[in-house]
Amino acid sequence: MKKIVLRGGRVVDPAEKINRITDVFIRNGKIEKLGKFSTRGYEEIDVSGLVVAPGFVDIHTHLREPGREDSETILSGATAAAAGGFTSIACMPNTDPPIDSIDAVRFVYDRAKNAPIKVYPIASITKGQNGEELTDMIDCARAGAVAFSEDGKSVANTDLMLNALEYSKMLGVPIISHCEEPSLSKNGVMNEGEVSDLLGLRGIPKAAEEIIVYRDITLSEYVGARLHIAHISTHRSVVAVQEAKKSGAHITSEITPHHLALSDIEVKKFDPNFKVNPPLRDDRELALLRSDLVKGKIDCIATDHAPHAEQDKAVEFSVAPFGMTGLETAIGVIFTEFYHTKRLSLTQIVSLMSTVPASILNLPAGTLKKGAAADITVLDTQKEWTVENFRSKSKNSPFIGRILVGKAVMTISDGKIVYSDGI
């Protein structure tokens, strides 16, 4: 395997408390050392003026395989992730059939053998995601499931959710909760508020999320299990998580780039690419969520990459499926909205998109320490680019045509360059 040295970049590794210009030496797919040493025998890559960070980690990705390979496959999604600067992704179980058995977990790992980056399966909480019977959580965890989730909906049966949390505590893996009270969100297509009233569209109230956030936090506290709140979209949900943390609960949360950059005003365009669940909230909520992130009240950023084939989105807004792609735009959106506005530092962004998400799922990622896998994201924080071309099979991005500033220009997985843009 090649020996590589990345020369002259600013190395940012929050886990090791590093933020300085230095060289990164890679050998046999591992981080060999950091510092100024002889480069004899190494392939030299000049990354002067660029940022060298531990590979970014997305813990909320939908890959659609099996069942909807026309929208995305494990390979195409992983390729899109590499182009977006991610070296590890965790895929949600709401495929067809769902990831709800040993064989299904193994299927993901088998398909991922040819992927350019690491792909980790999240198993469903209930069999067939029907909300009636728990999956064999012990066997799924032993097969390599890194978490359990019913993403796409909540577990409606409270006793069943309690049992799932008890098993997850025993297994040492988190439950990832999609918080949505279905009787409140039923038939809703966007955020409930002034814009939904103006457009005559049925809204989804914030309470639909908040009720389940409070319920699942209560259950988690009761059994002492780890709970991760997916795609948090209201300030009250953030407050609930913070209050639980103060009492010692093992609760974490994530927020998506689109919930940090867009509001429900976008829905006035009636473009189905702006239809997502949870929905884009109002301007006031957007401002509160952005402030919550900057103040450190949200643990990490996750894409909730949800690809849909063109024909599925090419319908009226009210009947289009929920979801947006996000793997290839996440870094650009966050740097544009937070780094270049001086709201977040490089160290904070790397922590939110690499160090912390890796720790939430206990993944072997998120650091450049000696001996760690050489999973690296090289960033050009000043690169201006237009969102227009995608490696994902699907193009349902709300950011098409936008000019973003900040981009991954090289992605390295296990010491191999799996994506390069101009280096």
C-alpha positions in Angstrom: 0.0 0.0 0.0 1.2 3.5 -0.8 2.9 5.7 1.7 1.5 9.2 1.5 2.3 12.5 3.2 -0.1 15.4 3.1 2.1 18.4 3.3 1.5 21.9 4.6 -2.2 21.8 5.5 -3.9 23.1 8.6 -4.7 20.0 10.6 -7.8 20.3 12.7 -8.6 17.4 15.0 -10.8 18.3 18.0 -10.4 14.8 19.5 -6.6 15.4 19.8 -6.9 19.1 20.4 -4.9 19.9 17.3 -5.3 23.0 15.1 -2.0 23.8 13.4 -0.2 23.7 10.1 1.7 20.4 9.9 2.2 17.3 7.8 0.2 14.1 8.0 2.0 10.8 7.2 -0.1 7.8 6.1 1.3 4.2 6.0 -0.5 0.9 5.4 -3.9 2.7 5.6 -3.2 4.2 9.0 -2.1 7.5 10.4 1.6 7.0 11.0 2.5 10.4 12.5 1.9 14.1 12.4 4.8 16.6 12.2 7.7 17.7 10.1 9.7 14.7 9.2 11.6 13.4 6.1 9.3 12.6 3.2 11.7 10.3 1.5 9.8 7.2 0.1 6.4 8.9 0.4 4.1 10.2 -2.2 3.8 13.9 -1.4 0.6 15.8 -1.8 0.7 19.5 -1.3 -2.3 20.7 0.7 -1.0 24.1 1.6 -3.9 26.5 2.2 -6.3 23.7 2.8 -7.7 22.1 5.9 -6.9 18.5 6.8 -9.6 17.0 9.1 -10.6 13.5 10.3 -13.0 12.1 7.8 -16.5 13.4 8.2 -19.2 11.1 9.5 -22.9 11.1 8.6 -25.0 9.0 11.0 -28.3 9.5 9.2 -28.3 8.4 5.5 -30.9 6.7 3.4 -29.5 4.4 0.7 -32.7 2.8 -0.6 -31.1 -0.6 -1.3 -32.8 -3.1 -1.3 -36.1 -2.1 -2.9 -35.6 1.3 -4.6 -32.3 1.0 -6.4 -33.6 3.4 -9.0 -33.3 6.1 -6.3 -30.0 5.1 -4.7 -27.8 2.1 -4.1 -25.3 1.4 -1.4 -22.6 2.0 -3.9 -24.0 5.2 -5.5 -24.8 6.6 -2.1 -21.3 5.9 -0.8 -19.8 7.4 -3.9 -21.9 10.6 -3.3 -20.8 10.6 0.3 -17.1 10.4 -0.7 -17.6 13.4 -3.1 -19.2 15.2 -0.2 -16.3 14.6 2.1 -17.7 11.8 4.2 -15.6 8.7 5.0 -18.2 6.9 7.2 -22.0 6.8 6.9 -24.7 5.0 8.8 -27.7 3.9 6.7 -31.3 3.9 8.0 -33.3 0.7 7.9 -36.5 1.8 6.1 -35.6 0.0 2.9 -37.9 -2.6 1.2 -37.6 -5.0 2.9 -36.3 -3.2 6.0 -33.0 -4.0 7.7 -34.6 -6.1 10.5 -32.6 -9.3 10.6 -29.1 -10.8 10.7 -29.3 -11.4 6.9 -30.4 -7.9 6.2 -27.5 -6.4 8.3 -25.1 -8.7 6.5 -26.5 -7.7 3.2 -25.5 -4.1 3.8 -22.0 -5.0 4.8 -21.7 -7.3 1.8 -22.8 -4.7 -0.7 -20.5 -2.1 1.0 -17.4 -4.2 0.3 -17.1 -2.4 -3.0 -18.0 1.0 -1.7 -15.3 3.7 -1.6 -16.0 4.5 2.1 -17.3 2.7 5.2 -21.0 2.0 5.4 -22.6 0.9 8.7 -26.2 -0.4 9.0 -28.8 0.8 11.5 -31.3 -1.9 12.1 -35.1 -1.3 12.6 -36.6 -1.5 16.0 -39.6 -3.6 14.9 -39.9 -6.4 12.5 -41.0 -5.1 9.1 -41.2 -1.7 10.7 -44.8 -2.6 11.5 -44.6 -1.4 15.1 -45.9 -4.7 16.5 -42.9 -6.9 17.5 -39.3 -6.1 18.2 -36.6 -7.3 15.8 -34.1 -9.8 17.2 -32.0 -6.9 18.5 -29.3 -9.1 20.0 -28.6 -11.0 16.7 -28.7 -7.7 14.7 -26.2 -6.1 17.0 -23.9 -9.1 16.9 -24.1 -9.0 13.1 -22.9 -5.3 13.2 -25.9 -3.0 13.5 -24.5 0.1 15.1 -27.9 1.4 16.3 -31.6 0.8 16.1 -34.3 3.1 14.6 -37.7 3.1 13.1 -36.8 6.2 11.1 -39.5 7.5 8.9 -41.9 7.1 11.8 -42.0 6.7 15.6 -42.7 3.5 17.5 -46.3 4.2 18.4 -46.6 1.5 21.1 -45.0 3.1 24.3 -44.4 -0.3 26.0 -42.7 -1.6 22.9 -40.4 1.5 22.8 -39.6 0.9 26.5 -38.6 -2.7 25.7 -36.4 -1.6 22.8 -34.6 0.9 25.1 -34.0 -1.9 27.7 -32.5 -4.1 25.0 -30.4 -1.3 23.6 -29.0 -0.6 27.1 -28.0 -4.2 27.4 -26.4 -4.1 24.0 -24.6 -0.8 24.5 -26.0 0.8 21.3 -28.3 3.8 21.0 -31.9 4.0 19.9 -32.3 6.7 17.2 -35.7 8.2 17.5 -37.7 9.8 14.7 -40.1 11.8 16.8 -43.5 12.2 15.2 -46.9 11.7 16.8 -48.8 10.4 13.7 -52.3 11.5 14.7 -51.1 15.1 14.7 -49.0 14.9 11.6 -51.4 12.8 9.5 -51.9 14.2 6.0 -49.6 17.2 6.8 -47.3 18.3 4.0 -45.4 21.3 5.6 -44.9 23.2 8.8 -48.2 24.4 10.4 -48.2 28.2 10.6 -48.8 31.3 8.6 -47.3 30.0 5.4 -49.4 26.8 5.4 -52.5 28.9 6.1 -51.6 31.2 3.2 -51.0 28.3 0.8 -53.9 26.3 1.9 -51.8 23.3 2.7 -52.3 21.0 5.7 -49.6 21.7 8.3 -47.6 19.5 10.6 -47.5 21.2 14.1 -44.3 21.4 16.1 -46.1 19.6 18.9 -46.1 16.4 16.7 -42.4 16.2 17.2 -42.2 17.6 20.7 -44.7 15.1 22.3 -42.6 12.2 21.2 -39.3 13.9 22.1 -40.6 14.3 25.7 -42.0 10.7 25.7 -38.9 9.1 24.5 -36.7 11.1 26.8 -38.9 10.0 29.8 -38.5 6.4 28.7 -34.8 6.7 28.2 -34.3 8.2 31.7 -36.5 5.5 33.2 -34.3 2.7 32.0 -31.0 4.5 31.7 -30.6 3.8 28.0 -28.9 5.9 25.3 -31.3 7.9 23.1 -30.4 9.9 20.0 -33.0 12.4 18.7 -32.9 12.4 14.9 -33.3 15.6 12.7 -34.4 17.8 15.6 -36.5 20.7 14.2 -37.9 22.8 17.0 -36.4 24.8 19.8 -38.6 23.2 22.4 -37.2 19.8 21.4 -33.7 21.2 21.9 -34.7 22.6 25.4 -36.1 19.2 26.3 -32.8 17.5 25.4 -30.8 20.0 27.3 -33.0 19.6 30.4 -32.6 15.8 30.3 -28.8 16.1 30.0 -28.7 18.3 33.1 -30.3 15.5 35.0 -27.7 13.0 33.8 -29.7 11.3 30.9 -27.8 9.8 28.0 -29.4 11.9 25.3 -27.9 13.3 22.1 -29.4 15.1 19.1 -28.7 15.9 15.5 -29.8 18.6 13.1 -29.7 18.7 9.4 -28.2 21.4 7.2 -31.5 22.1 5.6 -33.2 22.8 9.0 -30.3 25.3 9.6 -30.5 27.0 6.2 -34.1 27.0 5.0 -37.5 28.0 6.3 -41.0 27.2 5.3 -41.1 30.4 3.1 -39.4 28.2 0.5 -42.6 26.2 0.2 -44.2 29.1 -1.6 -42.4 27.9 -4.7 -44.4 24.6 -4.5 -41.2 22.8 -5.4 -41.4 19.2 -4.1 -37.6 19.4 -3.4 -38.5 21.5 -0.4 -40.9 18.9 1.0 -39.2 17.1 3.9 -40.1 15.5 7.2 -39.8 17.0 9.7 -40.8 20.0 7.7 -38.9 23.2 7.2 -40.0 25.4 10.1 -40.8 29.2 10.2 -38.2 31.9 10.2 -38.4 32.4 14.0 -37.8 28.7 14.6 -34.9 28.7 12.1 -33.2 31.6 14.0 -33.6 29.8 17.3 -32.2 26.5 15.9 -29.2 28.3 14.4 -28.6 29.9 17.8 -29.0 26.6 19.6 -26.3 25.1 17.3 -23.9 27.9 17.8 -24.4 27.7 21.6 -23.5 24.0 21.6 -27.0 22.8 22.5 -27.2 20.4 19.5 -24.6 17.6 19.4 -24.0 17.0 15.8 -25.0 17.6 12.2 -26.4 14.8 10.0 -27.6 15.0 6.5 -30.8 12.8 6.5 -29.9 12.2 2.8 -33.2 11.0 1.4 -32.9 10.4 -2.4 -36.0 10.0 -4.6 -36.1 9.1 -8.3 -37.0 12.0 -10.6 -40.5 10.6 -11.5 -41.4 10.4 -7.8 -40.7 14.0 -7.1 -42.1 15.3 -10.4 -45.6 15.5 -9.1 -47.7 18.1 -7.2 -46.2 19.2 -3.9 -49.0 17.8 -1.8 -48.5 14.2 -3.1 -44.8 14.2 -3.5 -42.7 12.0 -1.1 -40.8 13.7 1.8 -37.1 14.0 1.5 -34.0 15.8 0.2 -30.5 14.7 -0.8 -27.8 16.1 1.3 -24.5 14.2 1.2 -22.9 16.3 -1.5 -24.1 19.7 -0.2 -23.8 19.4 3.6 -20.3 20.8 3.9 -20.9 23.7 1.5 -24.1 24.7 3.3 -22.6 24.6 6.8 -19.4 26.5 5.7 -21.5 29.1 3.9 -24.0 29.6 6.6 -21.8 29.3 9.7 -18.1 29.5 9.0 -18.1 32.4 6.6 -20.5 34.3 8.8 -18.1 33.7 11.7 -20.7 31.8 13.8 -18.7 28.6 14.0 -15.0 27.9 13.9 -13.2 25.2 12.0 -12.8 23.2 15.2 -16.5 23.4 16.0 -17.5 22.3 12.5 -15.1 19.3 12.5 -16.4 18.3 15.9 -20.1 18.6 14.8 -19.5 16.6 11.5 -16.8 14.2 12.5 -15.7 13.8 16.1 -19.1 13.8 17.8 -21.1 11.8 15.3 -18.4 9.1 15.4 -18.6 9.0 19.2 -22.5 8.8 19.3 -22.4 5.5 17.3 -19.1 4.4 18.7 -17.5 4.2 15.3 -13.8 3.9 14.7 -13.6 7.3 13.2 -13.3 11.0 14.0 -9.7 11.3 14.8 -6.2 11.6 13.2 -4.4 10.1 16.2 -1.5 7.7 15.5 -2.7 4.3 14.5 -6.2 5.4 13.6 -7.6 4.5 10.2 -6.4 7.1 7.6 -9.9 8.4 7.0 -9.4 12.1 6.0 -11.3 15.0 4.6 -9.4 17.7 2.9 -11.3 21.0 2.8 -11.0 24.1 0.7 -12.9 26.6 2.9 -12.7 29.3 0.2 -13.8 27.2 -2.8 -16.9 28.8 -4.5 -19.0 26.3 -6.4 -22.5 26.0 -7.8 -24.8 23.1 -6.8 -25.6 21.4 -10.1 -23.9 18.0 -10.7 -24.5 15.0 -8.5 -23.0 11.5 -8.0 -26.1 10.4 -6.2 -28.6 8.7 -8.4 -31.2 11.2 -7.3 -31.2 15.0 -7.8 -33.9 16.1 -5.3 -31.8 18.8 -3.6 -33.3 22.1 -2.4 -29.9 23.8 -3.1 -29.8 23.3 -6.8 -28.4 26.5 -8.4 -27.1 27.9 -5.1 -23.6 29.2 -4.9 -21.9 27.7 -1.8 -18.4 28.5 -0.4 -16.5 25.6 1.1 -16.0 22.1 -0.3 -14.3 18.8 0.3 -11.5 18.6 -2.4 -10.1 15.3 -1.3 -11.5 12.3 0.5 -9.2 9.5 1.8 -10.5 6.2 3.1 -8.1 3.8 4.8 -5.2 5.6 3.1 -6.7 5.4 -0.4 -7.8 8.6 -2.3 -11.4 7.9 -3.1 -12.3 11.4 -4.3 -10.2 14.4 -5.6 -11.3 17.7 -7.0 -8.4 19.7 -8.3 -5.6 18.4 -6.1 
